[in-house]
Amino acid sequence: MLDAEISFSSRAAAKVASLVQEEGISDLKLRVFVTGGGCSGFSYGFTFDESVAEDDAVIERDGVTMLVDSLSYPYLVGSEIDYKEDLQGAQFLVTNPNAS
């Protein structure tokens, strides 16, 4: 496991905790990954996972665990994962200094 240089806001942690509770599986962790983004920078994916790979970066906050695979990790270093609800909807947001 890698020590992560990626931050996870308390709002994001609270939302993940709420979603995990709804699922009823206490071992769930939020997995964040990068997919090809074309000319607008990176695109991000979010899914739940019960297992931690040996080369995953593990970020813990407020009792919640976020995982980043080793291929996505270099693209997410320095990023902050947040959660936002507004009139346009609710979503996890990634502020990434590596994106163009």
ABEGO torsion letter per residue (X at the ends): XBBBABBBBAAAAAAAAAAAAAAGBAABBBBBBBBBAEAAEBBBBBBBBABBBAABBBBBBGGBBBBBBAAAAAAABGBBBBBBBBAAEBBBBBBBAABX
